[in-house]
Amino acid sequence: MTQSELPNIWGVDWKPRSHLDFSSDVSMSDLKEELIRFIAERHDGHLRLVGWLFDEASEEYSGETLDGPNFHLFSETFVQKLSENLSSRAEEAGIMTTEVIPRRGGLLHLSRRTKRFILDVRLCLRRLAHAATVTLDQRFEWQRWMTRTRVLDEHLKDIFTTGVETPDGGRFGGKGFRSTWQEGIVACATALNLAKDQPAGLQHTGDIVAPMIRDIGLAMAMGQTPTDLFATQVGKANSLMNGGRDGAGGRDLHIGDLSLGVLPPTAPLPIASATTTGIALASQRLGLTRFQLAPVGEGCSSSGEFWEAMNFAGARGLPIAFMIQNNQIALDTFVVGQSAVETWGDKGVAMGMPAWTIDGAEPLHFHSSVAVAREFALGGGGPVLIHVETMRGCGHAHHHDDLYLGAPSGTPPGYVDKDLLAYWEAKDPLPNHRELLRTMGIEESTLAQMEEEEKAYVGAGRAAMEEMPWPVSRYL
């Protein structure tokens, strides 16, 4: 490292080492549509060029679909054509030696811009490749986890409303949060190396996630149980959120279990991103093939801790993916009241890391994005930022539903944007993904049986929580 060096472009020479085995072929038309969509999102000045070169590269392949090996070859052909076309820009513009900014002539400046652009295209194509590997069994698992999350949420609200009997004869419901319409994040788990799957004594080598209060589905996909989460909401003695004191309880639905690779969140919430960045630094220094995922809401991303974490990870090339889930409101603050970024992915670009946007109603997008982020990071590529566009279909916490959505009586009327709410309600991942599974061959009876199993499993977890002791008085 010298004072005059320019910033590292982590992963500048990264490329997939080999093809992926697809569960179904990718159509050329779908491939072009998604590539063009991504270019419009992040590099709109190259739309015509990308479209033209895609058509040119397509002429070298017969057929309307690509399997895994041919997709890999096509991707390399297309990227090579794109690189060659962009290599002469400085000369064509007559700015080879012109200082675009001090100490950066046109050739150097544009070559670095090209390298970042090509890296973005490679990651986009690889995301599509990972999506094509997904099996029906994996999708069914996502549906199970999303169903579990929704059923648990219904119980959590009921517990808040009706309470659990306390030793003094009263009732206590605790404070908690739901994940309505944000359940798709569970699909991240199938792209990770889970601690629960590691041999005894090696659980610490599993990947690490730092779920927020809206990500309880991901925590359960990593291995936490409904009982864990119920105990946390009401503060029973066996809650894992006990501050390191056995039997002390702990509440507010701050979830986690480090033995499963789930980092408990803190308050203020953005601190978890900084902590996860520190874990990523340890992974890098220790030479562990361990990946870190730090999801936050858009409100968290406006705080200093989150920016410091991203900046440090970007400077050091750490094996971590940050994830900003824009669920359209932070407590009571509208998006436009806290940030003027065009897309939340722009925050990653500002820190020198690749970034892209996904639809939070599509579990597949979570899986493919985390899969490529992990492959990239552990291949020496460094951090990325995944921007999730979504919406929470509930209040900030249980007590906030009527204020935000409106009470059945009409008082209070609620202040949520009704058109925005209707748009995202129509994209609810549970019924939509369920219907997709039916069109893909899963029988209605199979889905119904799974849903009954999840209701029973979560119900048993609540019963187990209710049988737990309360914290003893020395901890109160």
C-alpha positions as semicolon CSV with decimal commas, in nm:
position;residue;x (nm);y (nm);z (nm)
1;M;0,000;0,000;0,000
2;T;0,137;0,341;-0,098
3;Q;0,001;0,692;-0,065
4;S;-0,037;0,739;-0,440
5;E;-0,231;0,419;-0,508
6;L;-0,581;0,444;-0,647
7;P;-0,868;0,266;-0,465
8;N;-0,881;-0,111;-0,502
9;I;-1,138;-0,252;-0,738
10;W;-1,197;-0,574;-0,549
11;G;-1,268;-0,867;-0,775
12;V;-1,156;-0,680;-1,085
13;D;-1,034;-1,005;-1,243
14;W;-1,310;-1,220;-1,098
15;K;-1,496;-1,455;-1,324
16;P;-1,692;-1,775;-1,254
17;R;-1,456;-2,072;-1,253
18;S;-1,696;-2,311;-1,419
19;H;-2,053;-2,355;-1,532
20;L;-2,342;-2,436;-1,301
21;D;-2,574;-2,731;-1,352
22;F;-2,921;-2,597;-1,430
23;S;-3,245;-2,755;-1,316
24;S;-3,406;-2,600;-1,624
25;D;-3,267;-2,424;-1,930
26;V;-3,272;-2,045;-1,962
27;S;-3,445;-1,892;-2,262
28;M;-3,247;-1,638;-2,462
29;S;-3,540;-1,395;-2,451
30;D;-3,565;-1,411;-2,069
31;L;-3,190;-1,370;-2,040
32;K;-3,187;-1,061;-2,259
33;E;-3,487;-0,911;-2,081
34;E;-3,327;-0,940;-1,737
35;L;-2,985;-0,821;-1,857
36;I;-3,140;-0,516;-2,022
37;R;-3,345;-0,448;-1,708
38;F;-3,029;-0,451;-1,499
39;I;-2,845;-0,225;-1,743
40;A;-3,137;0,019;-1,729
41;E;-3,116;0,009;-1,349
42;R;-2,742;0,071;-1,310
43;H;-2,580;0,160;-1,645
44;D;-2,852;0,308;-1,864
45;G;-2,602;0,485;-2,090
46;H;-2,504;0,146;-2,234
47;L;-2,853;0,018;-2,318
48;R;-2,818;0,029;-2,694
49;L;-2,469;-0,116;-2,691
50;V;-2,562;-0,405;-2,464
51;G;-2,870;-0,488;-2,671
52;W;-2,673;-0,482;-2,994
53;L;-2,386;-0,694;-2,860
54;F;-2,625;-0,942;-2,701
55;D;-2,791;-1,001;-3,039
56;E;-2,452;-1,036;-3,204
57;A;-2,333;-1,291;-2,946
58;S;-2,664;-1,480;-2,975
59;E;-2,601;-1,547;-3,343
60;E;-2,319;-1,782;-3,241
61;Y;-2,561;-2,011;-3,057
62;S;-2,837;-2,216;-3,213
63;G;-3,163;-2,272;-3,030
64;E;-3,374;-2,054;-2,808
65;T;-3,249;-2,183;-2,471
66;L;-2,919;-2,235;-2,294
67;D;-2,819;-2,513;-2,055
68;G;-2,556;-2,461;-1,786
69;P;-2,240;-2,515;-1,997
70;N;-2,370;-2,310;-2,289
71;F;-2,490;-2,031;-2,062
72;H;-2,138;-2,011;-1,920
73;L;-1,982;-1,998;-2,268
74;F;-2,233;-1,742;-2,388
75;S;-2,164;-1,521;-2,084
76;E;-1,791;-1,526;-2,153
77;T;-1,847;-1,450;-2,521
78;F;-2,075;-1,158;-2,446
79;V;-1,847;-1,010;-2,178
80;Q;-1,548;-1,037;-2,411
81;K;-1,733;-0,850;-2,687
82;L;-1,841;-0,583;-2,440
83;S;-1,487;-0,538;-2,307
84;E;-1,340;-0,507;-2,655
85;N;-1,600;-0,255;-2,762
86;L;-1,539;-0,032;-2,462
87;S;-1,158;-0,053;-2,469
88;S;-1,114;0,223;-2,728
89;R;-1,343;0,486;-2,579
90;A;-1,068;0,720;-2,459
91;E;-0,894;0,712;-2,798
92;E;-1,218;0,765;-2,988
93;A;-1,305;1,064;-2,769
94;G;-0,955;1,209;-2,802
95;I;-0,891;1,218;-2,428
96;M;-0,617;0,955;-2,390
97;T;-0,398;1,187;-2,180
98;T;-0,651;1,453;-2,084
99;E;-0,688;1,473;-1,706
100;V;-1,048;1,382;-1,635
101;I;-0,971;1,454;-1,271
102;P;-0,627;1,537;-1,128
103;R;-0,379;1,251;-1,181
104;R;-0,625;1,047;-1,389
105;G;-0,595;1,072;-1,763
106;G;-0,877;0,968;-1,991
107;L;-0,734;0,622;-2,064
108;L;-0,682;0,537;-1,697
109;H;-1,013;0,681;-1,583
110;L;-1,225;0,512;-1,846
111;S;-1,044;0,180;-1,813
112;R;-1,129;0,175;-1,442
113;R;-1,490;0,266;-1,514
114;T;-1,504;-0,014;-1,770
115;K;-1,367;-0,265;-1,522
116;R;-1,640;-0,182;-1,270
117;F;-1,905;-0,203;-1,543
118;I;-1,781;-0,540;-1,668
119;L;-1,776;-0,672;-1,312
120;D;-2,138;-0,566;-1,265
121;V;-2,236;-0,746;-1,586
122;R;-2,055;-1,064;-1,482
123;L;-2,234;-1,064;-1,146
124;C;-2,570;-1,007;-1,314
125;L;-2,518;-1,300;-1,550
126;R;-2,400;-1,524;-1,268
127;R;-2,707;-1,434;-1,061
128;L;-2,922;-1,556;-1,347
129;A;-2,717;-1,875;-1,363
130;H;-2,767;-1,940;-0,990
131;A;-3,140;-1,880;-1,030
132;A;-3,152;-2,150;-1,298
133;T;-3,005;-2,408;-1,059
134;V;-3,296;-2,386;-0,813
135;T;-3,495;-2,705;-0,774
136;L;-3,861;-2,760;-0,694
137;D;-3,758;-2,910;-0,360
138;Q;-3,578;-2,588;-0,268
139;R;-3,881;-2,382;-0,362
140;F;-4,102;-2,606;-0,150
141;E;-3,865;-2,552;0,142
142;W;-3,894;-2,176;0,095
143;Q;-4,272;-2,203;0,101
144;R;-4,254;-2,405;0,422
145;W;-4,030;-2,145;0,588
146;M;-4,246;-1,855;0,471
147;T;-4,556;-2,033;0,598
148;R;-4,387;-2,091;0,933
149;T;-4,301;-1,724;0,953
150;R;-4,656;-1,610;0,876
151;V;-4,809;-1,854;1,127
152;L;-4,560;-1,746;1,393
153;D;-4,643;-1,381;1,322
154;E;-5,013;-1,447;1,382
155;H;-4,932;-1,609;1,715
156;L;-4,702;-1,322;1,814
157;K;-4,978;-1,066;1,754
158;D;-5,227;-1,282;1,945
159;I;-4,988;-1,312;2,239
160;F;-4,941;-0,935;2,240
161;T;-5,319;-0,886;2,235
162;T;-5,428;-1,151;2,487
163;G;-5,111;-1,196;2,691
164;V;-4,962;-1,489;2,879
165;E;-5,055;-1,551;3,241
166;T;-4,796;-1,425;3,488
167;P;-4,719;-1,558;3,841
168;D;-4,907;-1,266;4,001
169;G;-5,227;-1,351;3,814
170;G;-5,189;-1,082;3,549
171;R;-5,118;-1,118;3,181
172;F;-4,818;-1,001;2,979
173;G;-4,791;-0,986;2,601
174;G;-4,446;-0,840;2,553
175;K;-4,338;-0,628;2,261
176;G;-4,277;-0,775;1,919
177;F;-4,259;-0,726;1,547
178;R;-4,395;-0,905;1,243
179;S;-4,257;-0,973;0,896
180;T;-4,572;-0,940;0,685
181;W;-4,486;-0,944;0,310
182;Q;-4,112;-0,962;0,385
183;E;-4,097;-1,339;0,432
184;G;-3,906;-1,400;0,108
185;I;-3,577;-1,341;0,287
186;V;-3,593;-1,703;0,410
187;A;-3,454;-1,809;0,070
188;C;-3,115;-1,663;0,160
189;A;-3,058;-1,970;0,377
190;T;-3,042;-2,214;0,084
191;A;-2,749;-2,014;-0,057
192;L;-2,549;-2,029;0,266
193;N;-2,324;-2,278;0,440
194;L;-2,529;-2,325;0,756
195;A;-2,368;-2,369;1,096
196;K;-2,628;-2,631;1,188
197;D;-2,498;-2,852;0,905
198;Q;-2,134;-2,845;1,022
199;P;-1,966;-3,125;1,219
200;A;-1,949;-3,095;1,597
201;G;-1,683;-2,845;1,696
202;L;-1,686;-2,670;1,358
203;Q;-2,012;-2,478;1,378
204;H;-1,812;-2,155;1,393
205;T;-1,704;-2,211;1,032
206;G;-2,063;-2,177;0,911
207;D;-2,180;-1,854;0,752
208;I;-2,303;-1,568;0,972
209;V;-2,622;-1,365;0,934
210;A;-2,737;-1,064;1,134
211;P;-3,116;-1,057;1,090
212;M;-3,316;-0,754;1,189
213;I;-3,649;-0,758;1,374
214;R;-3,830;-0,812;1,043
215;D;-3,620;-1,119;0,954
216;I;-3,740;-1,386;1,197
217;G;-3,805;-1,618;0,903
218;L;-3,436;-1,614;0,816
219;A;-3,346;-1,687;1,177
220;M;-3,572;-1,994;1,171
221;A;-3,433;-2,104;0,835
222;M;-3,089;-2,091;0,997
223;G;-3,213;-2,326;1,270
224;Q;-3,384;-2,123;1,543
225;T;-3,716;-2,258;1,667
226;P;-4,054;-2,095;1,724
227;T;-4,009;-2,166;2,093
228;D;-3,695;-1,950;2,092
229;L;-3,884;-1,660;1,939
230;F;-4,194;-1,690;2,157
231;A;-3,976;-1,691;2,468
232;T;-3,800;-1,380;2,348
233;Q;-4,120;-1,181;2,291
234;V;-4,254;-1,237;2,642
235;G;-3,920;-1,261;2,826
236;K;-3,950;-1,611;2,969
237;A;-3,653;-1,740;3,169
238;N;-3,526;-1,964;2,889
239;S;-3,504;-1,680;2,637
240;L;-3,167;-1,675;2,463
241;M;-3,164;-1,294;2,485
242;N;-3,062;-1,305;2,850
243;G;-2,757;-1,081;2,847
244;G;-2,533;-1,376;2,929
245;R;-2,715;-1,455;3,253
246;D;-2,894;-1,789;3,249
247;G;-3,256;-1,761;3,353
248;A;-3,263;-1,382;3,322
249;G;-3,516;-1,375;3,040
250;G;-3,494;-1,107;2,772
251;R;-3,752;-0,963;2,538
252;D;-3,845;-0,726;2,247
253;L;-3,799;-1,005;1,991
254;H;-3,431;-0,935;1,945
255;I;-3,343;-1,277;1,815
256;G;-3,027;-1,473;1,765
257;D;-2,815;-1,776;1,844
258;L;-2,447;-1,757;1,762
259;S;-2,416;-2,136;1,771
260;L;-2,638;-2,132;1,460
261;G;-2,458;-1,840;1,298
262;V;-2,734;-1,592;1,388
263;L;-2,596;-1,271;1,541
264;P;-2,841;-1,116;1,789
265;P;-2,927;-0,758;1,690
266;T;-2,868;-0,462;1,914
267;A;-3,031;-0,125;1,959
268;P;-2,968;0,098;1,772
269;L;-3,014;-0,166;1,505
270;P;-2,736;-0,053;1,263
271;I;-2,472;-0,157;1,516
272;A;-2,528;-0,516;1,398
273;S;-2,387;-0,425;1,056
274;A;-2,072;-0,293;1,217
275;T;-2,042;-0,605;1,432
276;T;-2,091;-0,831;1,130
277;T;-1,825;-0,635;0,945
278;G;-1,588;-0,706;1,233
279;I;-1,673;-1,076;1,207
280;A;-1,602;-1,057;0,833
281;L;-1,262;-0,904;0,911
282;A;-1,192;-1,193;1,149
283;S;-1,295;-1,441;0,880
284;Q;-1,055;-1,278;0,637
285;R;-0,766;-1,260;0,884
286;L;-0,814;-1,620;0,997
287;G;-0,841;-1,750;0,643
288;L;-1,189;-1,896;0,700
289;T;-1,415;-1,971;0,405
290;R;-1,696;-1,805;0,595
291;F;-1,941;-1,557;0,447
292;Q;-2,131;-1,283;0,631
293;L;-2,474;-1,136;0,549
294;A;-2,594;-0,811;0,709
295;P;-2,956;-0,721;0,627
296;V;-3,100;-0,390;0,747
297;G;-3,400;-0,172;0,675
298;E;-3,368;0,148;0,477
299;G;-3,394;0,346;0,799
300;C;-3,083;0,176;0,939
301;S;-2,893;0,260;0,622
302;S;-2,924;0,630;0,699
303;S;-2,724;0,600;1,022
304;G;-2,354;0,649;1,075
305;E;-2,280;0,296;1,197
306;F;-2,405;0,143;0,874
307;W;-2,199;0,382;0,659
308;E;-1,886;0,318;0,864
309;A;-1,938;-0,056;0,828
310;M;-1,979;-0,037;0,451
311;N;-1,687;0,198;0,413
312;F;-1,454;-0,029;0,611
313;A;-1,569;-0,342;0,428
314;G;-1,522;-0,168;0,094
315;A;-1,172;-0,050;0,181
316;R;-1,061;-0,392;0,305
317;G;-1,243;-0,613;0,053
318;L;-1,421;-0,812;0,327
319;P;-1,633;-1,123;0,258
320;I;-1,971;-0,970;0,339
321;A;-2,295;-0,875;0,167
322;F;-2,495;-0,582;0,298
323;M;-2,867;-0,585;0,228
324;I;-3,090;-0,277;0,244
325;Q;-3,456;-0,374;0,259
326;N;-3,661;-0,070;0,168
327;N;-3,998;-0,152;0,320
328;Q;-4,124;0,201;0,248
329;I;-4,112;0,341;0,602
330;A;-3,878;0,355;0,902
331;L;-4,098;0,353;1,212
332;D;-4,295;0,668;1,114
333;T;-4,048;0,826;0,871
334;F;-4,128;0,809;0,500
335;V;-3,849;0,719;0,259
336;V;-3,832;1,069;0,109
337;G;-3,783;1,212;0,456
338;Q;-3,450;1,039;0,512
339;S;-3,269;0,991;0,181
340;A;-3,248;1,135;-0,171
341;V;-3,073;0,840;-0,336
342;E;-3,231;0,732;-0,663
343;T;-3,200;0,367;-0,560
344;W;-3,069;0,232;-0,233
345;G;-2,810;0,040;-0,433
346;D;-2,640;0,374;-0,503
347;K;-2,513;0,363;-0,146
348;G;-2,303;0,058;-0,229
349;V;-2,161;0,220;-0,541
350;A;-2,059;0,517;-0,326
351;M;-1,847;0,275;-0,120
352;G;-1,684;0,113;-0,423
353;M;-1,877;-0,214;-0,416
354;P;-2,108;-0,375;-0,672
355;A;-2,478;-0,327;-0,604
356;W;-2,808;-0,429;-0,756
357;T;-3,182;-0,423;-0,685
358;I;-3,419;-0,717;-0,637
359;D;-3,792;-0,756;-0,592
360;G;-3,856;-0,851;-0,229
361;A;-4,170;-1,040;-0,326
362;E;-3,958;-1,299;-0,513
363;P;-3,781;-1,555;-0,288
364;L;-3,578;-1,666;-0,591
365;H;-3,410;-1,325;-0,607
366;F;-3,292;-1,354;-0,247
367;H;-3,140;-1,696;-0,311
368;S;-2,964;-1,608;-0,636
369;S;-2,833;-1,277;-0,504
370;V;-2,686;-1,426;-0,189
371;A;-2,547;-1,722;-0,385
372;V;-2,351;-1,498;-0,621
373;A;-2,250;-1,261;-0,341
374;R;-2,107;-1,555;-0,147
375;E;-1,927;-1,697;-0,451
376;F;-1,784;-1,354;-0,532
377;A;-1,677;-1,269;-0,176
378;L;-1,508;-1,602;-0,107
379;G;-1,339;-1,583;-0,446
380;G;-1,157;-1,268;-0,337
381;G;-1,411;-1,025;-0,475
382;G;-1,504;-0,847;-0,154
383;P;-1,835;-0,697;-0,044
384;V;-2,156;-0,620;-0,233
385;L;-2,478;-0,438;-0,153
386;I;-2,814;-0,596;-0,233
387;H;-3,102;-0,349;-0,246
388;V;-3,441;-0,510;-0,177
389;E;-3,753;-0,318;-0,275
390;T;-4,041;-0,439;-0,058
391;M;-4,303;-0,321;0,193
392;R;-4,406;-0,422;0,539
393;G;-4,776;-0,494;0,556
394;C;-4,801;-0,417;0,926
395;G;-4,713;-0,148;1,175
396;H;-4,363;-0,105;1,313
397;A;-4,456;-0,324;1,611
398;H;-4,776;-0,493;1,725
399;H;-4,901;-0,182;1,903
400;H;-4,853;0,028;1,589
401;D;-5,085;-0,157;1,348
402;D;-5,395;0,056;1,404
403;L;-5,203;0,382;1,392
404;Y;-5,032;0,290;1,063
405;L;-5,292;0,080;0,880
406;G;-5,604;0,215;1,048
407;A;-5,838;0,052;1,298
408;P;-6,144;-0,148;1,185
409;S;-6,360;0,123;1,344
410;G;-6,194;0,391;1,135
411;T;-6,044;0,562;1,439
412;P;-5,757;0,611;1,395
413;P;-5,788;0,611;1,015
414;G;-5,423;0,517;0,951
415;Y;-5,176;0,710;0,741
416;V;-5,036;0,442;0,509
417;D;-5,054;0,522;0,138
418;K;-5,347;0,303;0,032
419;D;-5,233;0,271;-0,332
420;L;-4,886;0,168;-0,222
421;L;-5,035;-0,081;0,021
422;A;-5,259;-0,231;-0,247
423;Y;-4,965;-0,268;-0,489
424;W;-4,759;-0,468;-0,242
425;E;-5,052;-0,665;-0,105
426;A;-5,105;-0,799;-0,457
427;K;-4,740;-0,914;-0,450
428;D;-4,769;-1,098;-0,115
429;P;-4,506;-1,373;-0,155
430;L;-4,699;-1,645;0,029
431;P;-5,004;-1,687;-0,195
432;N;-4,815;-1,594;-0,512
433;H;-4,530;-1,838;-0,458
434;R;-4,778;-2,101;-0,345
435;E;-4,967;-2,068;-0,673
436;L;-4,639;-2,089;-0,864
437;L;-4,563;-2,419;-0,689
438;R;-4,900;-2,553;-0,802
439;T;-4,826;-2,460;-1,164
440;M;-4,489;-2,633;-1,128
441;G;-4,648;-2,962;-1,024
442;I;-4,688;-2,956;-0,645
443;E;-5,026;-3,103;-0,551
444;E;-5,274;-2,898;-0,350
445;S;-5,293;-3,178;-0,094
446;T;-4,916;-3,164;-0,045
447;L;-4,924;-2,790;0,017
448;A;-5,222;-2,820;0,253
449;Q;-5,047;-3,093;0,451
450;M;-4,733;-2,883;0,482
451;E;-4,938;-2,588;0,607
452;E;-5,106;-2,803;0,871
453;E;-4,766;-2,935;0,979
454;E;-4,637;-2,581;1,022
455;K;-4,943;-2,474;1,220
456;A;-4,891;-2,770;1,452
457;Y;-4,516;-2,707;1,482
458;V;-4,557;-2,340;1,567
459;G;-4,849;-2,414;1,801
460;A;-4,636;-2,665;1,989
461;G;-4,364;-2,401;2,019
462;R;-4,608;-2,160;2,179
463;A;-4,726;-2,428;2,422
464;A;-4,365;-2,500;2,517
465;M;-4,306;-2,131;2,583
466;E;-4,614;-2,106;2,803
467;E;-4,482;-2,393;3,016
468;M;-4,146;-2,219;3,064
469;P;-4,076;-2,054;3,400
470;W;-4,063;-1,676;3,434
471;P;-3,736;-1,509;3,541
472;V;-3,677;-1,517;3,914
473;S;-3,695;-1,194;4,112
474;R;-3,321;-1,139;4,142
475;Y;-3,313;-1,055;3,770
476;L;-3,613;-0,821;3,773
